[in-house]
Amino acid sequence: MPAKARIAVIGSGLMGHGIAQVFALAGHDVTITDSHRPNLDTVKQRIESNLRDLGDDEKAVERVRPVADMAECVREADFVVEAVLEDMPLKQKIFGEIEQHVRPDTILASNTSVMPITEIMQGLRDRSRALGTHWWNPPFLVPLVEVIGTQWTSQAAIDFTMKLHADAGKMPAHVKKDVPGFIGNRLQHALWREAISLVENGICDAETVDKVIKAAFGRRIAVLGPLENADLIGTDLTLAIHKTVLPAIDHRPGPSPYLERLVAEGKLGFKSGEGFRKWSPEQQAALRAKVLQHLKKAREND
Ligand SMILES: NC(=O)c1ccc[n+]([C@@H]2O[C@H](COP(=O)([O-])OP(=O)(O)OC[C@H]3O[C@@H](n4cnc5c(N)ncnc54)[C@H](O)[C@@H]3O)[C@@H](O)[C@H]2O)c1
């Protein structure tokens, strides 16, 4: 792996500009493209402002080169990461295009949140170099990047990608099978399903669900994962708990009808001012600021 790799980022939105920032800060040369000109024109400004805000080296932005032409963006790249809209036909089309312009050894990655990498990459001539890299928002504050291989992905492509991200200060996790939601979103949404079910069944209100999580196991989860926790209390006790609790936990295969009703009623959360709870603009801003502050502090303590 070259100490200074050439990274191409497709899409300069929320995730794309943050991914470009991380690679540039790690010393790599980054090209970035976007079909929406205003996003491309503001990308350096947005990265510079993030770097300043975080107290990171502002000069890193000089290693980011916005280019309007996709072919030019990827031509010299060692590694291409796509972060356009969550749209399967669009992603498939973009990778088909990218494949025409890259070197035979360039690694191709998609930052899809939940879409199967297998389906995104199925039309490529060489699928052994294609994989998923699932970053979390904001890319420069959340350490994890899930690296997802398909049945076709070569070990060399996985190894390169794991090392590239680890060297850039991220915590890559190898997902060995391309399953919907990978690891993080499967775990996260298993919790959300039960959270919604508790409200739906009148056991508590939405505020109480969040309070219980934040004031109980949420307090230790950043340093104590569930399987560490199971070992800590004992697998025998874990088994006993599961015998009582698991049959009572929501295990319906589809989304909750309660959630479907909220959406049908236009209760879309922050977007409409009400979801599970009501949100004034001030409350929304305060929560966003709180999360950002928390993530910044966590990074300082890393
Ligand atoms: N937002 C998140 O929290 C998050 C987290 C992890 C993964 N993701 C995934 O990352 C991807 C990007 O999400 P986002 O939140 O950054 O979206 P976004 O809407 O902020 O950015 C997408 C960008 O892609 C650009 N684009 C659209 N079509 C294009 C094309 N043909 N060529 C080049 N650029 C094009 C858009 O102009 C836009 O700037 C999605 O697949 C999303 O699911 C998002």
Ligand as a Chemical Component Dictionary entry (heavy atoms), coordinates in Angstrom:
data_LIG
# 
_chem_comp.id                   LIG 
_chem_comp.type                 NON-POLYMER 
_chem_comp.pdbx_formal_charge   0 
_chem_comp.three_letter_code    LIG 
# 
loop_
_chem_comp_atom.comp_id 
_chem_comp_atom.atom_id 
_chem_comp_atom.alt_atom_id 
_chem_comp_atom.type_symbol 
_chem_comp_atom.charge 
_chem_comp_atom.model_Cartn_x 
_chem_comp_atom.model_Cartn_y 
_chem_comp_atom.model_Cartn_z 
_chem_comp_atom.pdbx_ordinal 
LIG N1  N1  N 0  -26.288 10.154 5.895   1  
LIG C1  C1  C 0  -25.888 9.147  6.631   2  
LIG O1  O1  O 0  -25.976 9.155  7.865   3  
LIG C2  C2  C 0  -25.252 7.936  5.976   4  
LIG C3  C3  C 0  -24.510 7.056  6.748   5  
LIG C4  C4  C 0  -23.892 5.965  6.127   6  
LIG C5  C5  C 0  -24.046 5.774  4.759   7  
LIG N2  N2  N 1  -24.801 6.649  4.026   8  
LIG C6  C6  C 0  -24.930 6.416  2.580   9  
LIG O2  O2  O 0  -23.994 7.257  1.897   10 
LIG C7  C7  C 0  -24.522 7.609  0.616   11 
LIG C8  C8  C 0  -24.572 9.130  0.505   12 
LIG O3  O3  O 0  -25.415 9.643  1.518   13 
LIG P1  P1  P 0  -25.389 11.177 1.949   14 
LIG O4  O4  O 0  -26.117 11.245 3.247   15 
LIG O5  O5  O -1 -23.991 11.704 1.835   16 
LIG O6  O6  O 0  -26.292 11.812 0.793   17 
LIG P2  P2  P 0  -26.269 13.328 0.232   18 
LIG O7  O7  O 0  -27.591 13.509 -0.432  19 
LIG O8  O8  O 0  -25.841 14.270 1.285   20 
LIG O9  O9  O 0  -25.123 13.276 -0.879  21 
LIG C9  C9  C 0  -25.248 12.587 -2.079  22 
LIG C10 C10 C 0  -24.468 13.364 -3.139  23 
LIG O10 O10 O 0  -24.411 12.577 -4.335  24 
LIG C11 C11 C 0  -24.516 13.494 -5.408  25 
LIG N3  N3  N 0  -24.910 12.769 -6.637  26 
LIG C12 C12 C 0  -26.144 12.347 -6.983  27 
LIG N4  N4  N 0  -26.080 11.720 -8.182  28 
LIG C13 C13 C 0  -24.776 11.753 -8.570  29 
LIG C14 C14 C 0  -24.079 11.290 -9.718  30 
LIG N5  N5  N 0  -24.711 10.645 -10.706 31 
LIG N6  N6  N 0  -22.742 11.498 -9.789  32 
LIG C15 C15 C 0  -22.087 12.157 -8.799  33 
LIG N7  N7  N 0  -22.712 12.633 -7.703  34 
LIG C16 C16 C 0  -24.024 12.422 -7.588  35 
LIG C17 C17 C 0  -25.540 14.524 -4.942  36 
LIG O11 O11 O 0  -25.485 15.710 -5.716  37 
LIG C18 C18 C 0  -25.102 14.715 -3.496  38 
LIG O12 O12 O 0  -24.133 15.746 -3.366  39 
LIG C19 C19 C 0  -25.898 6.934  0.516   40 
LIG O13 O13 O 0  -25.771 5.708  -0.138  41 
LIG C20 C20 C 0  -26.279 6.757  1.969   42 
LIG O14 O14 O 0  -27.213 5.726  2.180   43 
LIG C21 C21 C 0  -25.391 7.744  4.605   44 
# 
loop_
_chem_comp_bond.comp_id 
_chem_comp_bond.atom_id_1 
_chem_comp_bond.atom_id_2 
_chem_comp_bond.value_order 
_chem_comp_bond.pdbx_ordinal 
LIG N1  C1  SING 1  
LIG C1  O1  DOUB 2  
LIG C1  C2  SING 3  
LIG C2  C3  SING 4  
LIG C2  C21 DOUB 5  
LIG C3  C4  DOUB 6  
LIG C4  C5  SING 7  
LIG C5  N2  DOUB 8  
LIG N2  C6  SING 9  
LIG N2  C21 SING 10 
LIG C6  O2  SING 11 
LIG C6  C20 SING 12 
LIG O2  C7  SING 13 
LIG C7  C8  SING 14 
LIG C7  C19 SING 15 
LIG C8  O3  SING 16 
LIG O3  P1  SING 17 
LIG P1  O4  DOUB 18 
LIG P1  O5  SING 19 
LIG P1  O6  SING 20 
LIG O6  P2  SING 21 
LIG P2  O7  DOUB 22 
LIG P2  O8  SING 23 
LIG P2  O9  SING 24 
LIG O9  C9  SING 25 
LIG C9  C10 SING 26 
LIG C10 O10 SING 27 
LIG C10 C18 SING 28 
LIG O10 C11 SING 29 
LIG C11 N3  SING 30 
LIG C11 C17 SING 31 
LIG N3  C12 SING 32 
LIG N3  C16 SING 33 
LIG C12 N4  DOUB 34 
LIG N4  C13 SING 35 
LIG C13 C14 SING 36 
LIG C13 C16 DOUB 37 
LIG C14 N5  SING 38 
LIG C14 N6  DOUB 39 
LIG N6  C15 SING 40 
LIG C15 N7  DOUB 41 
LIG N7  C16 SING 42 
LIG C17 O11 SING 43 
LIG C17 C18 SING 44 
LIG C18 O12 SING 45 
LIG C19 O13 SING 46 
LIG C19 C20 SING 47 
LIG C20 O14 SING 48 
# 
